[in-house]
Amino acid sequence: MIDPQLLRENPDAVRRSQEARGVPPSSVDEAIAADAARRAALNAFETVRAEQNVFGKTVAAAPKDAKAALVAQAQELAAQVKSAQLAATEAEAEFDRVVGAIQNVIIDGVPAGGEDDFVTVREVGTPASFDFEPRDHLAIGEILGAIDMERGAKVSGARFYFLRGVGARLELALIQMGLDRALAAGFEPLITPTLVRPDIMAGTGFLGAHSDEIYYLERDDLYLTGTSEVALAGFHKDEIIDVSNGPLRYAGISTCYRREAGSGGKDTRGIIRVHQFQKLEMFTYIDPADAEKEHEALLAMQEGMLQSLGLAYRVIDIAAGDLGSSAARKFDVEAWVPTQGAYRELTSTSNCTTYQSRRLDIRYRTPEGKTAPVATLNGTLATTRWIVALLETHQQADGSVLVPDALQPYLGLDVLLPR
């Protein structure tokens, strides 16, 4: 949810954000009207309740023989209070509905436009070149006995797979390498639930335009998460947390599930777009004043991982229309995939400012002793898809794959050999 004070004091900023996202700004006017109606209804309720309190004292002080005559007035006031309270509750719910549909206000400098309007921040490393015809990651994975799509489809259907042998070990090594770096940066590891309640899923902003990407278990009224960000955001729901000594940083390890409903026939080969994968997700609760600095720190950790793995990559600033509803800014880090001759997203990091914490009622105490919504940020530090770029970048003509130096202690191998 956006800041109601910003809506009242600077509605043009909210309008500009909506326009940059490609969303009609009329929702802002609707929200302003709903806010005015909410405050008017609340004021009316408080006024009539104050009258009831004053009248109650009058009744209590009245002579016994006069009290009977005042009962009818007391009952009428009670009915007015009940009606005003109902009106205030309905106005509050309508305000929440309207404002809850407005996406987070973007940070200044975020490019306007859609999926193709990102801005390249930097390119790092030299894309791999070969003196032989390179194989794609699935062909390499099959040679290594590391990826088995055929049996994955037999067991679970399309876009499922088995990682076996060195493939399973490679995924675990990546997660452990990322976890060690997260621990060194002060992140507390959590193995998170992958089923969450609707209020948690909605609170993180995932039940908007892309809700068809999420698996829902109707019988249990639970959602399967596509990222541990959801559970990590809900971890401190309805709490006042202490960030006076620095941010709270968590590293969530979980299996993730995505329906890939909008992907059509894209990336059906291999493990680029799949229904189930593993992920190590960084999540930070922080004073909003420090959120942009933390965003850069999360991005630096991601880049450090890719550099240590010897991957060429680029960082892009995602355009407003391609942001999720909760992100005020998002950077994607895309690695070069040789057989596709293109950069493909491996990881992203988002600054959600106070959008999620307002919906989940997560606050911190300011130096003045008041409570205020905390800022939340997230970023992936390792995931199954990284195997794609690793295998393709470090492949050899005989089908073997060199293991980057930084990964060797975690994998216990310096080369992956054909099986």
N, C-alpha and C positions, 0 to 999 in steps of 0.2 A: 504494500500500500504506500502511496506517495505521502509526503508530509502535508497534512491539511493546512498548516500555516503557510507553506509555500503556495498552495492553491489559492488562498485568500489574498496574500500579499503580492504575489508575482504570477498571476495566472498566465501571462504571456510566455513565461519560461516553460510552463507545462505545455502550452499550445505549440511552441516551437519544437519541443521534444517529440510530441505526437506527430507533427508534420514531417520531421526528419525520419521518423519510423515509417512514414507512409500511411499513418492512421488519421482519419478525419478529426480535426480538433473540436468538433461539436460536443464530444464527450466531456470536454473541460467545462463548457457552459452548463451542461447537464449536472455536472458535479458541483459547480458553484451554487446552482439553484437548490440542489439537494442539501448542501451544507447550510444554506440560509433557512430552508424549511426545517431542518433538524434543530438548529439553534432556536428557532421560533417556537417549535413544539416543546423543547426542553424548558425554555423560559416560561411558557404558559403552564406547564406542569409544576414548576417550582413556585410560581405565583399562587396558583390555586391551593397548593399544599401548604404554603405559608399562611394563607387565609384559614385553612382548616385548623392549623396549629393554634392560631390566635383565637379562633372561635371555640376551640376545645378548652382553652383556658377560661373563656367567658362562661362556658357551660359549667365548668368545675367550680367557678366562684359564685354562680347564681344560687339564689335561695332554692330550697328543695321544691317548693310549690311552683317555681317558675321554670324548673328544668324540663318538665314534660312538654312545655310549649316550644322549647328549643330543639327537641329531638328531630322534628321534621326538617329543620334547617340543617342540622348536623348530617342527616341522611342524604340530603340533596348535595351538600358539599362533598361527602364521601363518594357519591356517584360521579361528581365532576372530577375529583382527583383520579378516580379509577379510569375514567375516559381519557383524561389528559395524559396519564401515564401510558396507556395503550398507544395513544397517538405519538408520544415521544419515542416509544420503543419501535414503532413501525417506521418512523422517520429516520431513526438511527440505522435500522436495518437497510432501508433504501439508500441511505448515504453510503453505507459500507458496500452495498452491491455496486453502486455507480462508480465510486472511487476505486474499489477493488479491481474494476475492469480496466483502469488506466495503467498503462505500463510504466515502469520506472523512468524517471526523468534522466535523460542521458547527461553525461559529463561534457562540459565544453571541450570542443576539439574532436569529438567523435564524428566521423564522416557520415553525411546523410546518404540515403539511398538504400538499395537492396543488396542481394547476395554478391553481385559482381562489382560493387562500389567500394570494396575495402581499400585501405591504403597500406602499401608495403612499408614497414618501418625499417627493416634491414634484411639482408641476405648474408648468411654466414656459411663458410666452407665451400668447397668445390664439389659439384656433383660428380659422382663416380663415373668413370669411363672404362671401357673394357676392350681388349684386343681379341675378344671372342663374342659370340652371340649370347647375351645374358639371359638367364632364365628368370621367370617371374617367381614370386615367393612361394606359390603353391607347388610349382614344379620342383623347386629346391627342397621344400618341406617334405615332399613325397620321396625324393632321393635320400634324404636324411632319415626317413622314417619318423618325421617330427609332426606332420599334419595329416590327418585322415578325414577328408571331407565326405568320402563315400560312406563310411560307416557312421559318421555323424548324421547324415541324411537318412540312413537306414533306421537309426535309433530314434531320431527326433524330428526329421524333416529338413527342408531346405534351410540354409544359413545356420546350420549347426555343424559341429566338427569335434574331433578328438585331437587334443595335443598329446603326443605320446613320446616316450623316450627323451631325447634331447630337447624336443619341443616343450614338454612339460617342465623340464629342468630350466629351460631358457626363460620361460614366463616367471617362474619362482625366483630366478636369479635377478631378473629386472625389478621385481617387486622388492626384494631384499635390498638391492642396491639403492633404490629410491628411498626405502624406509630408513636406511642408515643415514642418508643425507637429511631426511626430515628430522630424525632424532637429533642430529648435530645442530639443526636450526631451531630446536626447542619445541618440536611438535610431539604431542602425546599420541601414541598409536591406539586406534580403536578398531576392533572388528565389529562391524555394524550390522543391525538387522537389515534384511533385504525386502521385508514386507512392512509397510507402514500404513497408518490410518489415513483416511481421506483428509482430515484437517491438517495433517503434516504435509501431505502432498500438495494441497491447495496453498498452504502457508508459504511454501517455497516458490510458488508461482508456476508450477509445472502442469496445472490443469487448465491451461489456456488454449491457445491456437494449436498446440502440438500434443494435446491430450490423447490423440489417437495413436501416439507412439508408445503409450504405456499399457502394460498388461494389468488387467483388473480382475480380481477374484470376487465375483459378485456374491457368492455364497458366504464369504467371510468378510465382505466389505473392506478389503485390503488391496493395496497396490504393490506390485513388484517395482522396485526402484531401478532406474536406469543409470544411477550414480549414487554413491554414498553421500553426496552433498545433501540429499534429502534427509537422511537420518541424522547427519551431522548438524544440519540446520535446526532440526527438531530436538536435538539433545538438550538444549537449554530453554525450551519453550516454557513460557510463563514464569521465567526466573529473572532476578536481578543479579547480574554477574559482576565480578570485580576485575576490571582491566586497568586499575590504577597503577599497577606495577608492570604493565605491558599487556599485549594481546594474549588471548587464549588461542592456542594453535593445536589443531588435531589432524592426524593422518588416518583417514579411514580406509580400511582394506575390505573389499567386498566383491562378490559376484554381482554383475549388473545385467539387466534385461531390457531389451528394446525391441519393439515390434517391427521397426523399420517400415512402417506402413506407407510412408511417402517416398520410399526409395525406388519403387517400380522395379525395373530390370537393371538398375545400376549396381555395379560391383558385386555381381552374383558369384564371381570366381574368387575363391580363397577366403581369407579372414578379415577383409577390410570392413565389410558391413555384415555383422552377424547378430543373432538374437541374444547371445550370452557371451560374456567376457569378464575378465578380472581387471580390477583397477585399484590403484593407490591414489587417493584423493586428498589433497591438502584443503583445510578449511580453517578460516580465521575469524574470530570475534574481536573487534577492535574499536577504539575511539574513532568516530567518523572523521575527525580532523587528521588522522594518520592513515586513512584507508588508501589513498592514492600511492603513498610511499610503500605501503604493504603490497599493493598490486604489483609494483615494479620488483619487489623482492621475490614474490612468487614466480614471476616471469623469469627472473634471473636464475632461480633454482631449476626451472624447466630447461632453460637454455644450457645450463651447466651439465645436466644429464645428457642432452643430445650431443653436446660437444665431446663429452667423455666417451660416448659411444661411437664417435667418428662419423656422425651423420651430418650431411649438408642440409640446411634448413633456412626457412625465412619466417619472420614474425610479421603478422598482418594485424592491423587495427580494423576490427569488424564494423561494417556500416550499421547505422541505427536500425534499419529495416530488417536486418538479419540477426539482431540480438534477441535473446529470449526476453520474456516480459520482465524478469527480475533484474537483469544485468543493466547497469548504467554505462559500462564499458567492458569490452572483451577483446583480449588478444588471443589469436590462434597461432600456434607454432606448427608449421607444416614442413615435413621432411621430404627430401627429394626421393622419388621412387623411380629408379632407372628404367624399368621396362614400360612405365607409363609416360616417361619423359615429362613428368609434372610433379609439383609439390602437392602433397596430400596431408591433411590435418592429422597430427599425432596427439596433440594436446591443446588445451585452451585454459585460460584463466580469466575469471570475471570479478569485477567489483560490483556488488549488489547494493552498495551504500546501505541505507536503513530500510530498504523495501521489504526484505524478508522478516527482519526483526519486528517491524510494525505489525505484520500479519500474524506473527507467532508470539508477540508480546515478550520480547527479550530486551531487557534494558540494562544500563549500567548507571552508576552513580557519578554525577559530575563533581568537580572540585567544590561546587557550591552546595553540594548535598542533595541536589534534585536528581530525579531519574530521567533518563532519556534513552531513545532507541539506539542500540549499538549497530555498528556497521558489520556486514558479513562479506567475506570473499572466499573464492574457491579456485582450485587449479589442480589439474591432473599431473602426477609426477611419474607414473608408469602405468601402462595398460597393454593388453594383448596385442593391439594393433601395431605396437612398436616393432614386433617381430617381423612385420612386413618389410619395413625399411632396413632393419638389421640384416636379414637374410639376403636381400637384393643388393645392398651396398657392399657387403663384405664377401660376396660369393667368388669362388675360383672356377676355373675352366672345368675342373674334374667334378664339380658339384659339391665340393667341400666349402665350408664357410669359416673365415678367420674370426676369432672372438676378440673384440676390442680389449685392450689391456685392462681397462677399469672394470670390466665385467668378469674377467678370468677368475679372480678370487672367489666370486659368488657361484660360478658355474663349475669350477674345478677343471676346466678344459681351455686349451688355447686354440683349438680348431674343432669344428664339427665335421665329422667324416661321413661319407655315404654309407648307408646301412647295407 
